[in-house]
Amino acid sequence: MSEQIKKAFRASLSFAKSAYTSEMPGSEMVAALKRLGWSQAELGRRLGVKASSVTRWAQTEAPGYVVEYLRVMELARQILEKPEP
């Protein structure tokens, strides 16, 4: 296993510790979706939740598990886009 993958795994574990306690303002969730190139509908599909839930989070706050999911997905994208030396 490469060092990048090990580092990403350790980082995801540390994020998981706070996954159910930290929330994310809706505007930050929308910004994370833009960085990933996803729509709100795509997030709902991936999480198996109704579109109305995602819309509500975008207007208020996203729950901890959504915060964790978006962080891990952004980290994974960064790892996959970087070539190994």
PAZATOR-921307 format. One line per 5 residues: their letters; for each residue x, y, z of N, C-alpha, C. Coordinates in Angstrom, 2 decimals, m for minus. Example, Ala and Ser with C-alpha at 12.3 -4.5 7.8 and 13.67 -1.06 7.14 Angstrom:
2
AS	13.19/m5.69/7.80/12.30/m4.50/7.80/13.20/m3.30/7.80; 12.85/m2.25/7.08/13.67/m1.06/7.14/12.90/0.03/7.87
***
This chain:
85
MSEQI	0.86/m1.18/0.00/0.00/0.00/0.00/0.89/1.23/0.00; 0.59/2.18/m0.89/1.42/3.37/m0.99/1.26/4.27/0.25; 2.26/5.09/0.45/2.22/6.02/1.58/1.05/7.00/1.45; 0.73/7.41/0.22/m0.39/8.33/0.01/m1.70/7.71/0.47; m1.90/6.45/0.15/m3.13/5.77/0.55/m3.18/5.60/2.06
KKAFR	m2.05/5.25/2.67/m1.99/5.12/4.14/m2.32/6.45/4.80; m1.74/7.52/4.26/m2.00/8.85/4.80/m3.47/9.22/4.67; m4.06/8.93/3.53/m5.47/9.23/3.31/m6.34/8.43/4.27; m6.00/7.17/4.49/m6.77/6.33/5.40/m6.71/6.89/6.82; m5.50/7.27/7.27/m5.37/7.84/8.62/m6.18/9.13/8.73
ASLSF	m6.14/9.95/7.68/m6.89/11.21/7.70/m8.39/10.95/7.76; m8.86/9.95/7.02/m10.29/9.66/7.04/m10.73/9.15/8.41; m9.86/8.41/9.10/m10.18/7.95/10.45/m10.31/9.12/11.41; m9.43/10.10/11.26/m9.52/11.25/12.16/m10.78/12.06/11.87; m11.18/12.17/10.59/m12.43/12.84/10.26/m13.61/12.09/10.86
AKSAY	m13.55/10.78/10.84/m14.67/9.96/11.31/m14.95/10.18/12.79; m13.94/10.51/13.54/m14.14/10.73/14.98/m15.14/11.84/15.25; m15.19/12.82/14.37/m16.11/13.94/14.58/m17.30/13.92/13.62; m17.48/12.84/12.91/m18.48/12.81/11.84/m19.90/13.07/12.32; m20.24/12.64/13.50/m21.62/12.80/13.94/m21.81/13.98/14.87
TSEMP	m20.74/14.73/15.11/m20.88/15.88/15.99/m20.72/17.20/15.27; m19.95/17.22/14.18/m19.74/18.49/13.49/m20.73/18.63/12.34; m21.15/19.83/12.14/m22.05/20.13/11.03/m21.34/21.09/10.10; m21.88/21.23/8.91/m21.30/22.10/7.90/m22.38/23.06/7.43; m22.07/24.37/7.41/m23.06/25.29/6.86/m23.40/24.90/5.42
GSEMV	m24.64/25.12/5.05/m25.10/24.74/3.72/m24.27/25.33/2.60; m23.82/26.57/2.78/m23.01/27.20/1.74/m21.69/26.46/1.53; m21.11/25.92/2.60/m19.88/25.15/2.47/m20.15/23.81/1.79; m21.30/23.21/2.08/m21.66/21.97/1.41/m21.80/22.19/m0.09; m22.46/23.27/m0.46/m22.65/23.59/m1.88/m21.29/23.82/m2.54
AALKR	m20.37/24.51/m1.85/m19.03/24.74/m2.39/m18.28/23.42/m2.57; m18.42/22.50/m1.61/m17.77/21.19/m1.73/m18.33/20.42/m2.92; m19.63/20.51/m3.13/m20.24/19.84/m4.28/m19.68/20.41/m5.59; m19.50/21.72/m5.64/m18.93/22.33/m6.85/m17.52/21.83/m7.10; m16.72/21.74/m6.02/m15.35/21.25/m6.18/m15.32/19.82/m6.70
LGWSQ	m16.31/19.02/m6.29/m16.39/17.64/m6.74/m17.04/17.51/m8.11; m17.71/18.58/m8.55/m18.42/18.53/m9.83/m19.74/17.80/m9.72; m20.34/17.82/m8.54/m21.61/17.12/m8.30/m22.74/18.12/m8.12; m23.93/17.68/m8.46/m25.14/18.45/m8.18/m25.68/18.00/m6.82; m26.65/18.74/m6.32/m27.31/18.31/m5.09/m28.03/16.98/m5.31
AELGR	m28.58/16.80/m6.51/m29.26/15.54/m6.83/m28.29/14.36/m6.79; m27.08/14.59/m7.27/m26.05/13.54/m7.26/m25.70/13.16/m5.83; m25.55/14.14/m4.96/m25.26/13.85/m3.55/m26.38/13.03/m2.94; m27.62/13.42/m3.20/m28.75/12.67/m2.68/m28.76/11.24/m3.16; m28.47/11.05/m4.45/m28.43/9.70/m5.02/m27.34/8.86/m4.35
RLGVK	m26.17/9.45/m4.18/m25.05/8.72/m3.58/m25.31/8.35/m2.12; m26.02/9.23/m1.42/m26.30/8.97/m0.01/m27.61/8.22/0.22; m28.42/8.10/m0.83/m29.69/7.41/m0.69/m30.71/8.20/0.11; m30.69/9.52/m0.07/m31.65/10.38/0.64/m32.48/11.15/m0.38; m33.58/11.68/0.07/m34.47/12.45/m0.80/m33.83/13.79/m1.18
ASSVT	m34.18/14.27/m2.36/m33.68/15.56/m2.82/m34.08/16.68/m1.86; m35.24/16.55/m1.26/m35.69/17.59/m0.32/m34.76/17.69/0.89; m34.16/16.57/1.29/m33.20/16.60/2.41/m31.96/17.39/2.02; m31.45/17.14/0.83/m30.25/17.83/0.38/m30.55/19.33/0.21; m31.70/19.66/m0.31/m32.09/21.06/m0.45/m32.15/21.73/0.92
RWAQT	m32.72/21.05/1.89/m32.81/21.61/3.26/m31.40/21.83/3.83; m30.49/20.86/3.64/m29.12/21.01/4.13/m28.44/22.21/3.48; m28.67/22.41/2.18/m28.05/23.53/1.46/m28.53/24.87/2.02; m29.75/24.89/2.56/m30.32/26.13/3.09/m30.02/26.32/4.57; m29.63/25.23/5.26/m29.35/25.32/6.70/m27.96/24.77/6.98
EAPGY	m27.90/23.52/7.49/m26.64/22.86/7.80/m26.71/21.40/7.38; m25.58/20.90/6.91/m25.48/19.48/6.55/m25.06/18.70/7.80; m25.66/17.53/8.04/m25.30/16.73/9.22/m23.88/16.18/9.13; m23.37/15.74/10.26/m22.00/15.26/10.36/m21.62/14.19/9.38; m22.50/13.24/9.13/m22.12/12.16/8.21/m21.94/12.66/6.78
VVEYL	m22.65/13.72/6.42/m22.49/14.31/5.10/m21.14/15.04/5.03; m20.81/15.74/6.10/m19.52/16.41/6.19/m18.40/15.40/5.98; m18.46/14.30/6.69/m17.45/13.25/6.59/m17.38/12.69/5.17; m18.51/12.40/4.59/m18.55/11.83/3.23/m17.90/12.77/2.23; m18.26/14.06/2.29/m17.70/15.02/1.35/m16.19/15.19/1.53
RVMEL	m15.74/15.21/2.78/m14.30/15.33/3.04/m13.54/14.13/2.47; m14.05/12.95/2.72/m13.38/11.74/2.22/m13.38/11.73/0.70; m14.49/12.11/0.08/m14.56/12.11/m1.38/m13.59/13.14/m1.98; m13.48/14.31/m1.33/m12.52/15.31/m1.82/m11.09/14.81/m1.66; m10.80/14.19/m0.54/m9.47/13.63/m0.32/m9.16/12.54/m1.34
ARQIL	m10.11/11.68/m1.60/m9.92/10.61/m2.58/m9.65/11.20/m3.96; m10.38/12.23/m4.32/m10.17/12.87/m5.62/m8.76/13.45/m5.72; m8.30/14.09/m4.65/m6.95/14.66/m4.65/m5.91/13.55/m4.84; m6.09/12.45/m4.16/m5.13/11.34/m4.27/m5.15/10.75/m5.67; m6.32/10.55/m6.22/m6.41/9.95/m7.54/m5.91/10.86/m8.64
EKPEP	m5.98/12.16/m8.44/m5.54/13.09/m9.46/m4.03/13.34/m9.41; m3.38/13.00/m8.29/m1.95/13.20/m8.15/m1.20/11.96/m8.59; m0.29/12.09/m9.53/0.50/10.92/m9.89/1.52/10.62/m8.79; 1.76/9.35/m8.55/2.76/8.96/m7.56/4.15/9.21/m8.13; 5.09/9.65/m7.27/6.46/9.91/m7.75/7.16/8.64/m8.16
***
